[in-house]
Amino acid sequence: MANHQKDFLFVLIKSLSKSEKRQFKIFASRLETSSNTKFIELFNILDKSEVYDEKLILKNGLIKKVQLSNLKSYLYKQILVSIRLNIPSQNIRYQLREQIDFAAILYNKGLYKQSLKILDKTKQQAIENDEKYMAFEIVEFEKLIESQYITRSIQGRADELVIQAKELNYRNTISSKLSNLSLQLYGIMLKTGFVKSDEEYKYIDDYFNKHIAHLDQSKFEFREKYWFYNANLWRSFLVQDFLSCYKYSYKWVTLFYDNKNMIFLNPVFFLKGNHYLLESLFMLKYKSNFKKYLELLEETINDPRFPVNDNIASLSFLYLYNNKLNYHILEGTFAESEYLVPVILNKMKVHSEHLDEHHEMMFYYKIACIYFGNEKFQECIVYLEKIINNKNLTMREDLMCFARILCLIAHYELGRDYYLENQLKNTYKFLIKMNDLHEVQKEMIRFLKNLSNLYPSDIKKEFIKMRERFIELEKNTYEKRAFLYLDIISWLESKIENRKISDIIKEKAKLINR
């Protein structure tokens, strides 16, 4: 579980690497004559503490309670300043920001010509690296200086700056509109979930087309293309058009591979694009391309030029290992994937401060699926109960629902009839409260509820009947996503044929020749 400490200073100190702590202490020693100053003492206390404890801070009497709030604010600021001074030089955004700050210093000293020279050079760098918001800020700064620093070329210079300002403003406006659309679609996803009817499909389609109707795609550059693909991807996810998800996530990822410097400048966007591409390929069961892009992603992450910081390291772990599990689930190679479980659990502890509960629970669900596919039902239940017993998982009711149903099936496999009835009641109560209830889920509950009333000789017939029912449901656009969480059909076939579920899935994977 993630450590949800609410004290920002404590969390910041715990996030520091050894080198950052050492750099801070060197930086702090320059600020004061003695290393035993109060704010350094506070830093040392918090650094050694496992949890934030105000009583422990005040215990030695060096820091008084009335001073603590101001002292924490001062220490927080100084840590950030220390980190800022030691940011790797290859980060182009910090380089640009630093040059703008230098230009501001020169401007304030009345050294207009020197300031303009720095700004012009920095503006070219910003444009080359597609940092158009920063380039627009620089142009506005240049306009301010030119209005005070009169030269013989002011007329031509003024026209040049006006043209640049208009062009940059246009491109930034398009990017902003598309990023707004992407965020709004994501908000709809969180609020209402995937579309459940043709009426909802039409609403999303009309909403999307209305917002992109007057955009000229032929004029898009890197940033505009990125947000356009992003918005299209969310529209595709909402309407459960997985082929379209693949199309736009592929365009997104290809955009980065065609502009390799952007991979290292925008690593978070690159990682997210790859995750959505792999998720789309998983939904389409496109094994060969899934493996290809998973290996390419891992190769890029291991590239020495790929940026390294806490956020990127956590996202890299999240997307890489999530999709490694997906690949084994897709292939049916459950036994071969068990080595990943201790690796993932260890890495979850390392990245606990940066993983939210939803992603943690998703890891637990996929680990449970691995154990279920390997017919280790007791281990499967252990991880499912971590999800079921989580009272904070309100935004992912679908995950909670499928965890409960898979848990029911695991108990059935273990022959725990005495426990199954109580589980059925609790699961049914939970499903009734859900807003996003699929027909697949309803059918599964009915099926499991009726099993206990059947004669042993009739159970196989019931399995066959349910298999046919689920095959029909899988063809339904608004029901097919449920089968990606839980391969009920393969489980039913394993019961009908009295074979391992892993063998059934492996055979199906071989038949899908793509």
Buried (B, 14 or more C-beta within 10 A) or exposed (E): EBEEEEBEBBBBBBBBEEEBBEBBBEBBEEEEEEEEBBBBBBBBBBBEBEEBBEEEBBEEEBBEEEBBEEBBEBBBEBBEBBBEEEBEEEBBBEBBBBBBEBBBEBBEEEBBEBBBEBBEEBBEBBBEBBBBBBBBBBBEBBBEBBEEBEEEEEEEBEEBBEEBBEBBBEBBEBBEBBBEBBBBBBEBBEEBBBBBEEEBBEBBBEBBEEBBEEBEEEEBEBBBBBBBBBBBBBBBBBBBBBEBBBBBBBBBBEBBEEBEEBBBBBBEBBBBBBBBBBBBBBBBBBBEBBBEBBEEBBEBBEEEEBBEEEBBBBBBBBBBBBBBBBBBBBBBBBBEBBEBBEEBEEBBEEBBBBBEBBBBBBBBBBBBBBBBBBBBBEBBBBBBBBBBEBEEBEEBBBBBBBBBBBBBBBBBBBEBEEBBEEBBEBBBEBBEEEEEBBBBBEBBBEBBBEBEEEEEEEEBEBBBEBBEBBEEBBEEBBBBBBBBBBBBBBBBBBBBEEEBBBBBBBEBBEEEEE
